[in-house]
Amino acid sequence: MIASQPSVETVSFYVNGQWESAGNRKLMPVMNPATGAEIAQVAYATAEDVDRTVQAAHAAYLKWRDVPVIDRMQPLYRYKMLLEKHHNELASTLTTENGKTIDDSRAEVRRSIQMVEVACGMPSLMMGDSLNDVSAGIDSHTIRQPLGVCAGITPFNFPSMVPMWMWPFAIAAGNAFILKPSEKVPMTPTLAAKLLHEAGLPAGVFNLIHGDKVAVDALLQHPLVRAISFVGSTPVAKYIYKTAAAEGKRVQALGGAKNHLVVMADANMPKTVENIIGSAFGAAGERCLAGSVLVPVGDAAEPLLKLLVEKVNAMRVGDGIEEGVGMGPLVTKEHRDRVAGYIEKGVAEGAKPLLDGRSSAPKGDGFFLGPTIFDDVKPEMTIAKDEIFGPVLSVIRVKTLEDAIQLVNRSPFGNATSIFTGSGKAAREYSARVEAGMVGINVGVAAPMAFFPFAGWKNSFFGDLHAHGKDAVMFYTEQKVLMTRWF
């Protein structure tokens, strides 16, 4: 007798306060990248599904916008406590479908909770301004009002945190929200939505659908969707921005990156190497703040690379759910093969591999690559220019800080960069002149806290109001100016 295969979970939609069955919709597999095993199937939304969801969200918005702001906070307060209670469950789910280490997942869930905490300050964050007697007998003040139905389209690499860059701020401000997360990692946002349902948010204020370009285009073109938030690659960010803006929508579209880590000879090398490893190989390099180009200045190169290779060689690569693993797999086999192709191209173009992740990857069915470090990389090489989104670090040696600044500023991306130095003068000059939206000084991953904006520049961002912080409050509200005279 042939043993039956164990059934896998089917992930579907949360619309108007109800969990829906997949029905006869298209189903696609969700994989555990550490084992290569199918762990779930996810239903894909049709354009009709999107329209039905938007209509429900709009109806909910018409009621939710009139709820006093302090009362809108109550479900978020309860939600924050539920996130704390289920912190480990969320982290385990995240690691199982994404592949990052359990420590990385726990840190991501913590950042998610911080977003909710900041959004709970909406009674203060939405306050307007006022001034009496702007003219004789006339007073003026401003108020902020919600937009309507807002939508978020989020990537695979941070399935807990990135959605919470968006919807807590949107619904706290009085909007309704539709989340369309990456179809590669639907289980984490689904668990988060179940906790939100338990927190008692009114039906239709938050909705969750899954799918591909069909669902995305339906959201971009729907007349009742007022704002679109997106995080992903630069080509898709450009498409989202152009398409949604042409429909008259407010858009924030966060794109790709090529982040440089500049190291001066006076840097604390042990601490610097620790930060470089976390930046370049944390989350297997699958994040838009990953340091992917290492720029040693002058005499920094030799001691830096010697220690870096030694420490990276000691890193354990394996299933991220296991404690003590330093780096997990990549998210899919296709992405793993794509990153391996960049390693092959780096060798072909003449870069010197100090570590080649193709040979150090663990055996088995998981989507693994080991950490890769290239020396003698030239700025014109493919690995120095393209966003690889994997554990590949390219080393470009320069002679002076001025050379480093010019190298960074020639990049078409402007997401983040960091400098490692003991010199306040060098740090000040670098942070003032470098063309990137987020700058770290002796910080490997210059990720802003929830109350500051995620401020990418150039081809790393399309729009004018960034994610989270005060920008999120302005993005999800419109300002109204009132002029008052009493006779």
LOFIPA-149417 format. One record per residue: residue in three letters; x, y, z of N, C-alpha, C in turn. Coordinates in steps of 0.001 Angstrom, whole numbers, plus 500000, padded with zeros to 6 digits. Atoms other than C-alpha are relative to their C-alpha. Example, Ala and Ser with C-alpha at 12.3 -4.5 7.8 and 13.67 -1.06 7.14 Angstrom:
BEGIN
ALA500890498810500000512300495500507800500900501200500000 SER499180498810499940513670498940507140499230501090500730 
//
This chain:
BEGIN
MET500849498803500000500000500000500000500888501252500000 ILE499248498758500056501299503477499106499448500954501051 ALA500441499073498954501194505861502052499517501303499370 SER500528498741500519499103508948501420500884501155500446 GLN499214498826499674500877512271501336499254500847501027 PRO500668499140499022500178514537504334499422501228499316 SER500629498829500587497790517342503470500731501262500455 VAL499372498733499652499144520898503424498913501051500171 GLU500939498913499729497447524059504601499690500764498714 THR500379499122501095495515526132502080499784501399500549 VAL500060498615499540495965529867502545499104500776499053 SER500933499257500840493119532045501315499853501426500508 PHE500185498562499810491605535488501853499257500302501302 TYR500761499451498874490338537567504771499329501264499487 VAL500732498900500628487639539861503415498761500326500821 ASN501180499512499284485077541949505291499768499216501296 GLY500102500661498705485845540198508575499778498507499951 GLN500259501428500136485452536662507175501174499308499301 TRP499009500827500688487912533928506233499313499208498895 GLU500637500622501147487142532581502793500745498725499590 SER499369501202500543487778529157501298500596500312498634 ALA499354499776501285489941528851498220499058499759498832 GLY500934500310501084487050527457496180500728499388498818 ASN499358500547501202488066526765492604501062500942499436 ARG498966499071500442490684529510492455501316499263499738 LYS498673500545500255494187528867491156500780499905501307 LEU499181500208498814496436527414493869501457499842499586 MET498570500114500248500218527758493987500698499537501267 PRO499339500553498815502690525980496295500793501040500776 VAL499126499238499106504432527567499275501037499016500518 MET498926500942499697507820526001499973500756500394501261 ASN499024499765498943510065525624502993501370500036499330 PRO498743499915500757513349526905501518501158499218500616 ALA498927500770499363515443524963504039499935498518499648 THR500170501426500289514017521580503018499562499723498573 GLY500543500193501339512517522128499567498633499355499991 ALA501296500664499897509240520672500843498860501012499873 GLU501200499173500074505802522072500031499308499996501358 ILE500613499897498677504228523353503239498600500592499961 ALA501338499411500112501097525114501974499700500262498535 GLN500413499495501305499124526207498953499270501310500222 VAL500604498684499856497974529759498403499085500274498807 ALA500977499664501040494900530895496482500339501351499372 TYR499734498756500720495293533615493829498687500720499714 ALA501199499188500205492760536436493621499825500353498526 THR500346499500501324490993537362490403499686501485500091 ALA500396498592500007490114540891489340498646500179500679 GLU501308499933499347486583540154490526500149499919501527 ASP499728500067498564487928539171493956500477501352500530 VAL499477498701499571489796542458494159498881501024500063 ASP501102499033499997486722544496493208499078499779501195 ARG500862500310498864484613542715495810500645500433501321 THR499281499623498783487286543333498454500058501511500158 VAL499950498538499944487648547002497570498637500565500381 GLN501340499514499672483879547495497711499705499819501497 ALA500211500244498570483767545917501186500837500955500839 ALA499130499090499261486723548016502344499449501426499967 HIS500548498643500105485101551206501055498782500171500914 ALA501161499926499119481860550457502879500429500088501463 ALA499496499951498632483834549832506070500627501354500309 TYR499355498691499827485805553049505579498977501090500327 LEU501003498955499788482646555163505457499524500047501454 LYS500342500036498573481901554052509027501233500268500869 TRP498783499933499185485477553776510341500549501420500103 ARG499438498647499987486451557343509389499347500881501051 ASP500719499205499017483837558682511813500205499512501435 VAL499699500484498654485062556615514769501041500939500615 PRO498996499120499385486882558944517214501376499347500028 VAL498654500541500154490631558541516850500442499207501231 ILE499595500741498804491095557422520458499329498634500049 ASP500677501297500053488550554655519885500588499112498904 ARG499332500796501031490315553591516688501255499325500531 MET498769500575499455493369552901518829499749498732500813 GLN500224501102499059491689550344521085500299498621499396 PRO499610501296500585491922547356518671501516499871499813 LEU498548500064500167495572548273518029500705499736501326 TYR499427500313498688496340548268521747499877498501500282 ARG500196501438499766494830544797521997500867499173499054 TYR499199500717500982496630543722518843501465499943500415 LYS498616499958499547499966544810520250500241498927501063 MET499851501020498956499424542543523271499954498593499403 LEU500069501310500642498484539621521021501288499694499234 LEU498723500205500681501628540120518949501090499600500993 GLU499027500361498961503684539995522125499796498542500435 LYS500324501344499534501903536821523214500408498934498974 HIS499741500980501068502399535079519850501310500297499261 HIS498732499594500606505867536494519145500759498801499427 ASN499217501159500443507576533097518912499303499220498892 GLU500748500687501051504806531555516814500153500728498668 LEU499807499219501217505055534380514306501409499815499451 ALA498622500146500438508848534093514198500246498624499387 SER499815501352500535508726530322513651499345499849498635 THR500680500051501292506186530668510850500807500738498940 LEU499218499180500915508303533370509250501237499236499520 THR498804500753500376511464531251509330499656498818499114 THR500377501190500764509649528202507965499719500319498544 GLU500335499706501399508401529955504823500990500928499315 ASN499052499057500590511132532574504329501428499477500011 GLY498670500581499938514279530750505463500978500718500900 LYS499046499278499170515927533448507580500129499346501369 THR499772500644498715517343532447510946498933500409501003 ILE501024499717499003515054532303513940500309501289500755 ASP499653498733499343516998535156515559499617501193499127 ASP500412498929500916516451537311512457498479500163500017 SER501461499937499999512750536416512512499473500634501283 ARG500424499383498732512384537318516175500232501500499976 ALA499717498572500099514039540655515503499010500692499070 GLU500980499414500919511694541269512572498650500177500671 VAL501294499888499303508603540548514665500058501133501021 ARG499858498890499053509943542940517308499840501330499293 ARG500160498760500770510243545658514652498541500198499579 SER501412499904500361506680544871513563499196500576501154 ILE500711499529498813505418545411517089500268501481500225 GLN499674498581499823507236548748517242499197500883499051 MET500833499226500933505325549913514147498606500215500573 VAL501333499884499404502029549196515898500042500980501169 GLU499875499094498857503249550996519007499998501458499553 VAL499942498617500473504057554143517034498656500424499417 ALA501307499663500576500760554010515109498968500287501084 CYS500926499739498895498972553968518479500086501439500505 GLY499900498588499650500162557548518885499249500915499055 MET500698499203501005497835558706516101499227501181500577 PRO500675498807499478495800561001518407500902501224500055 SER499060498875500027498928563142518660500563500217498595 LEU499344499894501308500414562372515236499130500702498961 MET500908499396500988497305563571513343499637501445500323 MET500379498638499612497076566905515132500374501007498922 GLY499730498927500941496867569979512939500601501215500689 ASP499458498731499491497991573582513419498887501039500028 SER501005498945499956496061576712514305500666501342500277 LEU499530498641499745496561580456514356498803500936499950 ASN501077499015499967494077583101515412500445501306499346 ASP499784498674500572493752586461513694501032499990498869 VAL499154499967501195495443585567510442499658501233499166 SER500443498715500512493453588557509277499009500527501035 ALA500861499404498979491131590871511173498752499144500218 GLY501164500794499652488578588648512934499951498621499375 ILE499985501299500686489614585545510986501062499102500635 ASP499092501012499455491160582410512502500181498892498959 SER499742501087500941492727579533510593500579498805500738 HIS499376501207499463493515575962511433499944498888498960 THR499940501132500916494375572720509676499579498735500729 ILE500326501327499491493043569211510169500482498974498985 ARG499621501089500887494117565880508731498869498991499977 GLN501088500939500164491485563537507342500449498797499171 PRO499584501206500734491744559949506016499657500086498517 LEU500169499999501451491884559175502297498834499134499541 GLY500989500974500478489636556114501918500584498603500055 VAL499434501352500082490725552648500777501457500108499554 CYS498572500031500321494505552133500792500427498544499823 ALA499540501366500258496431549088499565501506499921500158 GLY498576500255499865499821547582500289500396498740499247 ILE499463501134500758501847545267498038501411499770500528 THR498783500167499216504695543740500017500839498809499533 PRO499068500999500531507773541541499334500136498784500908 PHE499821501249499259508882538108500497500959500126501173 ASN498873500050499071511856539189502575499662500442501421 PHE500429499604498659510037540818505510498475499892500091 PRO501455500188500061506532539298505593499254500444501250 SER500638499466498798505849540500509136500152501514500075 MET499722498584499747507502543916509308499485500934498918 VAL500326499036501055506951545523505909498502500276499904 PRO501424499642499971503140545149505923499648500953501130 MET500304499122498871503195546875509307500688501352499897 TRP499608498643500350505092549782507807498789500774499500 MET501103499405500748501762550421506132498695500026500774 TRP501401500015499587498442549245507506499744500531501406 PRO500340499413498704498715550187511232499839501519499932 PHE500109498552500161499330553817510233498745500361499217 ALA501152499700500846496621553700507560498691499886500769 ILE501285500176499318493842552309509742499910500874501239 ALA500035499084498856494848554376512781499574501394499565 ALA500384498691500533494388557433510571498565500039499501 GLY501404500017500385490844556313509685499704499403498645 ASN500202500628501301491360554487506364499631498529500155 ALA500080501461500115490450550952505318501186499536499179 PHE498754500458500618493281548765504054499838498612499401 ILE499917501313500655493874545860501647501468499644499855 LEU498621500473500100497111543897501956500087498879498973 LYS499671501062500945498468541860499030501473499657500200 PRO498600500343499753501650540210500364500570499129498898 SER499358500903500965504159538177498383499369498623500082 GLU500573501343500052502675534883497260500989498937500464 LYS498996500952499513505959533224498320499893499778501508 VAL500014500069498529505316533943502030498640500453500551 PRO501321499554499574501559534128502696499626499615501427 MET500428500552498719501511532285506021500217500971501160 THR499737499030498928503085534979508222498959501115500014 PRO501053498973499959500701537785507151498623499431500317 THR501276500618499659497811535328507463499873499825501514 LEU500024500123498542498731534565511077499840501369500652 ALA500138498645499468499114538295511738498571500503499849 ALA501392499583500217495647538880510253499057499288500959 LYS500827500728499035494149536181512492500053500665501372 LEU499863499311498716495509538012515531499273501342499964 LEU500717498729500127494098541295514231498495499776500094 HIS501420500354499877490695539641513848499644499768501464 GLU500233500272498580490981538438517438499991501292500821 ALA499944498729499275491770542016518520498720500805499883 GLY501310499361500077488295543055517413499904501173499055 LEU500130498940500992488930545345514456498703499801499223 PRO501261500150500732485596546052512716500193499394498610 ALA499945500698501288484847543990509600500253500982498863 GLY499742499222501207486245545358506344501061501068500128 VAL498976498960499838488708547816507861501360499480499543 PHE498788500643500503491558545387507167499596498771499205 ASN500293501140500866491469542836504333501297499441499446 LEU498808500681500473493975540277503074499648499149498791 ILE500158500833501190494168538841499566501383499559499527 HIS498741500504500537496857536861497741499894499946498482 GLY500048500102501448497862536641494117501234500532499324 ASP498877499577500829500085537787491304499675501328499328 LYS500174498724500691500084540595488728498537500314499722 VAL501430499761500227496363540123488080499410500786501167 ALA500521499312498814495551541155491647500634501384500149 VAL499318498716499867498164543911491659499413501025499036 ASP500532499055500979496891545514488449498576500419500339 ALA501372499655499624493314545357489689499994501032501123 LEU499895498998498937494342547282492814500478501339499452 LEU499456498756500558496348549829490815498956500774499206 GLN500952499354500912493425550535488498498628500234500612 HIS501345499867499432490474550392490892499739501441500433 PRO500242498581499697488863553840491217499793500298501478 LEU500225499748498576488065553397494925501262499834500846 VAL498727500089499274491677552669495906500709501343499859 ARG499462498647500025493154556034496883501515500063500122 ALA498559499945499769496724555142497863500588498597499889 ILE499282501267500180499230552405497017501374500109500662 SER498659500125499426502254551420499095500621498711499461 PHE499328501151500603504809549072497557501433499917500484 VAL498581500262499755508145547507498479500405498824499123 GLY499546501077500876510101545412495969501165500460499149 SER498879499668500886512539545617493055499742501331499300 THR500131498701500669513222548856491199499152499933498723 PRO500853500025501200511693547765487847498509499932500340 VAL501410500099499626508439546786489560499550501280500714 ALA500347498743499330508515549911491772499689501092498984 LYS500262499018501057508729552064488627498640499746499353 TYR501287500358500608505798550183487116498838500378500919 ILE501052499674499024503717550546490288499787501506500046 TYR500094498546499878504504554248490531499339500628498784 LYS500545499414501227503763555079486893498533499625499820 THR501371500459500249500604552977486709499022500614500980 ALA500921499478498984499042554082489993499897501523499927 ALA500039498540500091500032557752489583499163500452498805 ALA500815499672501173498447557759486134498515499876500298 GLU501398500149499577495228556682487849499610501030501060 GLY500294498949499035495455559689490182500162499591501448 LYS499841500493498628496485557706493247501266500564500639 ARG498793499699499245498923558639495947500848498732500044 VAL499145501182500110501953556313495671501289500191500792 GLN498636500106499482504998555358497694500510498635499550 ALA499487501237500577507084552747495865501481499884500317 LEU498624500206499571510265551492497504500641498937499119 GLY499357500882500958512687549884495065501256499344500536 GLY498806500765499663516022548102495020501125500857500537 ALA498881499307499377519446549025496326501312499353499602 LYS498634500510500076523186548606496040500780500779501061 ASN499516499244498846524432549637499469501492499775500229 HIS498553500036499821528090550478500095500364500144501482 LEU499449499933498646529974549900503348501440500482499889 VAL498687499378500113532980552213503571500750499815501319 VAL499205500273498791535751551272506012501312500782499925 MET498757499245499894538497553687507034501026499194500798 ALA498930500742499337541863552493508329499950500139501514 ASP500062499798498553541117553894511803498773499349500641 ALA501205500648499454537944551803512228500381498922501010 ASN499866501128499065537546549328515089499725498732499196 MET500161501092500955538151546252512926499137498845500523 PRO500874501085499537536592543533515143498524500383499984 LYS501397499566499998533387545549515615499507500241498574 THR500366499736501388533394546592511970499681498700499270 VAL500228501292500656533688542998510753498699499375500480 GLU501258500521499462530856541951513040498805500658499322 ASN501092499277500655528643544647511511499907499682498519 ILE500014500328501425529676543832507944499342498647499773 ILE500582501337500150528779540163508408498489500052500164 GLY501437499874499801525369541059509794499315500694498842 SER500593499239501095524755543521506961499984499214498701 ALA499881500670501299525982541433504022499338498634499972 PHE500446501389500013524894537950505127498801499736500901 GLY501247500139499265522036538524507550498840499866499036 ALA501132500285500893518777537239506018500485499541498626 ALA499387500495501240521049535644503367500141501100498950 GLY499849498879500919521509539108501867498726500409499298 GLU501272499723500683517830539212500886499267501144500699 ARG500679498823499457517028542692502112500548501250499329 CYS499627498797500741517122546160500622500999500852500759 LEU498967499284499254519431547410503388501278499180500137 ALA498798500812499924521999544647502931501190500755499408 GLY498779499461500571525545545878502462500534499034498961 SER499578500914501071526616544435499116501302500406499340 VAL498699499554500506529693546504498228500824500497501189 LEU499096499613498916532557546752500728501109500857499412 VAL499058499021500546534815549773500189501069500316501044 PRO498908499660499087538053549627502205500827501154499432 VAL499272498805500423539937552919502087501465499881500425 GLY498571500004499704543738552908501849500468498733500686 ASP499394501118499278545453550704504413498981499131500744 ALA501018500796499288542145549340505760499840498612499391 ALA500394501211500733541921546571503146500573498714500585 GLU499392501283499634544400543935504294499541499484501357 PRO500484500518498713543561543702508013498501499726500013 LEU501454500183500048539856544048507249499638498673499335 LEU500368501202500743539676541260504675500511498739500670 LYS499467501166499296541877538895506657499054499569501120 LEU500900500315498893539607539113509694498611499620499494 LEU501330500269500538536413539139507604499893498568499469 VAL500030501352500550537239535920505737500061498969501121 GLU499883500916498863538241534231508992498656499839500714 LYS501270500051499264534966535124510704498875499399499158 VAL501059500534500861532735534309507715500192498501499809 ASN499727501434500117534446530926507337499453499218501183 ALA500488500668498793533323530130510862498478500018500110 MET501462499887499939529672530951510105499337498683499610 ARG500746501222500297527260528032510173498812500323499112 VAL501115499842500932524862527851507212499108498765500116 GLY500899501140499857521766525689507624498563500442500163 ASP501418499721499774518089525513508499499864501068501074 GLY500090498864499096517247528826510116499226499741501274 ILE500790500289498806514882527233512619500884499464501121 GLU499083500538499002517892525689514389500787501130500661 GLU499233499002499279519518527781517089501479499877499626 GLY498572499999500292523091528791516332500344500079498533 VAL499749499851501437522700528932512542500192501477499688 GLY499704498608500309524259532113511181499354500514498735 MET500646499595501250522646532121507742499166498854499473 GLY500895501005500538519716530265506235500040499949498488 PRO500044500138501455518731529411502646499441501247499331 LEU500715498986500765517493531674499888498549499557499826 VAL501435500233499868513762531909499417499464498940499036 THR500453500997500975513313529768496275501205499426499256 LYS498947500603500818515347527450494079500379500925498853 GLU499742499117501132514978529888491180500863501188500426 HIS499201498860499542516343532761493239501410499551500375 ARG498666500533499677519189530608494557500836499851498728 ASP499280500199501258520148529720490983500366501341499356 ARG499710498671500557519920533370489930501218500615500692 VAL498863499450499261522323534426492699501286499241499654 ALA498840500788500407524674531556491799500500500443498623 GLY499615499495501310524642532915488257500827501278500105 TYR499200498801499788525952536241489549501408499652500474 ILE498664500437499566528805534417491298500810499535498798 GLU499327500464501219529653532708488027500437501174499132 LYS499674498827500828529550536067486228501157500793500615 GLY498904499302499338531823537634488852501339499366499697 VAL498763500718500340534436534962488240500370500254498540 ALA499744499831501430534079535313484481500508501399499677 GLU499583498620500267534566539106484652501309500362500685 GLY498658499771499465537813538742486601500095500344501458 ALA499933499776498563536858539291490237500625498780500684 LYS499287501066499286538821537241492769499148499485501154 PRO500827500515498899536666534966494959500856499615501218 LEU499358500380498741537981534936498523499219498878500663 LEU500887501084499567534994532740499421498973499794498899 ASP500967500324501045532755530962496898498872499183500615 GLY501125500643499329529338530115498311499447498797499282 ARG500495501176500721528623527562495623500626498716500533 SER499309501193499519531183525178497085499783499745501493 SER500167500169498558530349525786500759498548499798500415 ALA501421500158499668526555525369500542499725498615500580 PRO500361501308499444525068522573502688499330499119498945 LYS500640500941500906523936519445500862498535499814500384 GLY501406500263499735520285518471500574499101500706499019 ASP500993499448500913517096519740498976499691501472500257 GLY500243498592499707517174523202500541500657500910498979 PHE499557499030501006517883526357498532501175500811500552 PHE498874499413499288521304527060500027501090500493499066 LEU498706499541500495524317529108499006500789500443501226 GLY499176499463498926527225529870501284500334501463499753 PRO499566498613500190528536533416501851501102500083498952 THR499020499790501064530565534737498905500620501380500150 ILE499290498726499948533223537450499013500922500082498784 PHE499134499732501150534863538855495856500930501169500313 ASP499039498897499933538035540951495955500339500428498571 ASP499560499461501301539530543032493119498819500253499060 VAL501179499676500810536064544055491938500159501409499427 LYS499961498696500659535903546930489459498579500565499919 PRO501339499408499991532996549416489469499143499645498796 GLU500778500303501214531997548449485922499536498553499941 MET500418501405500014531557544745486775498523499866500376 THR501426500240499745528040543329486880499716499854501488 ILE500252500223498573528354542225490511500135501279500812 ALA499866498716499309529289545810491458498821500920499733 LYS501072499088500409526261547342489743498600499475500299 ASP501353500552499882523271544968489921499643499702501452 GLU500479500475498705521154544312492984499896498480499922 ILE499963501460500055521946540633493566498982499387500948 PHE500973500444499004519740540190496641500336498599500511 GLY499526501274499486521812537354498015501300500202500759 PRO498820499883499138524873536601500174501296500153499222 VAL498836499734500840527429538096497774500513501399500339 LEU499383498735499619529800540839498941501153500297499054 SER498963499586500952531924542702496375500892501049500649 VAL499035499084499392535096544460497551500627500875498918 ILE499380499024500898536155547625495709500942500853500844 ARG499012499250499231539364549098497086500166501407499415 VAL499750498624500432539863552881496957501119500595500853 LYS498852499396499314542692555184498031499579501017501058 THR500351498895499103540853558056499716498496500012500284 LEU501417499809499699537553559010501324499286500677498846 GLU500591499331501158536925561291498363499663498981498910 ASP500268501052500984537217558267496061498768499189500400 ALA501141500778499517534713556382498233498697500749499781 ILE501223499194500172532189559230498140499597500038498533 GLN500309499952501431532433559511494361499475498654499507 LEU500458501333500384532031555729493982498541499800500391 VAL501372500178499525528857555685496077499043500886499215 ASN500904499052500651527388558746494386499783499699498523 ARG500214500402501397527824557230490907498929498919499871 SER501004501062500063525389554450491817498623500588499686 PRO501370499527500258521864554836490399499070499777501189 PHE500793500239498799520580553584493757500428500956501116 GLY499667499118498876520435555629496949499245499619501248 ASN500768500445498839518906553514499659500756500283501291 ALA499264499840498750521495553223502435501489499811499760 THR498556500194500014525216553356503113500501500177501422 SER499412499863498670527498553128506138501484500281499869 ILE498563499784499899530940554364507084500455499528501372 PHE499405500483498753533133552749509733501314500754500206 THR498850499144499756535655555112511262500025500436501459 GLY499869499370498691537000556576514484500089501501499896 SER499848498565500246537135560032512919498653500677499848 GLY501228499224500135534260562404513530500007500848498747 LYS499885499176501212535548564595510694499630499193498760 ALA500310500832501163535418561723508183498525499622499979 ALA501406500380499931531988560612509395499099501163499616 ARG500821498822500293530614564144509178500042500339498513 GLU499880499703501427531973564731505680499253498968499167 TYR500666501062500760530704561372504443498487500133500076 SER501461499931499832527204561729505890499413501229499336 ALA500501498781500624526881565271504509499985499909498481 ARG499830499953501455528005564540500970499478498782499257 VAL500379501212500705526918560995500217498530500072499586 GLU501349499903500566523793560629498058499221498722500273 ALA500837501128499580521735558098499979499066500497501087 GLY501020499522499078518628558453502090500210499597501444 MET499739500476498643519880556497505115501487499732500146 VAL498560500098499816523425556728506445500293499459501397 GLY499553500547498724524980554593509168501427500417500291 ILE498636499723499553528042555639511135500348498946501034 ASN499659501173499188529609552504512600498768499138500291 VAL501234500800499935526217550837511997499879499258498682 GLY500013500790501228526012547984509497498712500082499214 VAL501311499922500647522285548166508765499319501263500510 ALA500524498696499582521054551757508854498480500030499881 ALA501460500118500057517416550770509414499364500950501009 PRO500614499055499067515364553620510898498982499319500911 MET501043500463499103513159553003513900498636500446499471 ALA501350499789500517509391553139513445499593501469499972 PHE500397498597499917509185556830514363500824500907499100 PHE499286499274501036511647557887511616499636499397498642 PRO500378500533501314511036557515507845501073499103499398 PHE499110500858500778512569554838505615500296500753498704 ALA499840498896500941514145557430503371500914499696498825 GLY499192500275501180515500555892500156499993501151499007 TRP499853498980501039516711558164497335500168499334498630 LYS499704500386501387517228557947493566499127498817499558 ASN500794501125500493516141554619492010499580499025501089 SER500458500818498878515511553199495463498628500435500518 PHE501306499536499523512302555205495934499332500872498951 PHE500801499189500916509520556677493809498793500530500777 GLY501035499351499214507204559161495484500608501157500744 ASP499425498912499215507656561960497973499823499811501503 LEU500190500281498584506378560628501318500393498554500259 HIS499412501315499785508292557665502700499177499154500967 ALA500695500940499118507245554647504755500287500326501469 HIS500073499828498540506517554896508497500522501347500494 GLY499675498696499449507343557737510863498940501042499647 LYS500943498920500294505706561133510322499561499995498538 ASP500379500074501416505766560579506560498771499127499795 ALA501143500900500156503301557711506959498707500702500384 VAL501192499271499581500847559960508790499556500946498887 MET500344499089501085501016562512505987499542499249498755 PHE500365500772501191500827559838503283498566499489500085 TYR501320500617499855497657558251504676498917500988500413 THR501008498988499699495866561553505344500105501143498990 GLU499975498773500779494921564686503462499784501174500942 GLN500086498813499153495290568146504930498896500931499503 LYS501056499049500327492364570514505046500230501273500819 VAL499788498707499342492694574230505862498649500689500165 LEU501265499336499695489780575992507564500251501458500349 MET499964498568499697489302579759507599498663500363500644 THR501216499796499195486781580940510229499818501469500367 ARG500378498658499538485016584260510801498611499912500607 TRP501318499933499363482096584892513165499523501435500026 PHE500580498644500011479838587888512622499193500215501265 
//
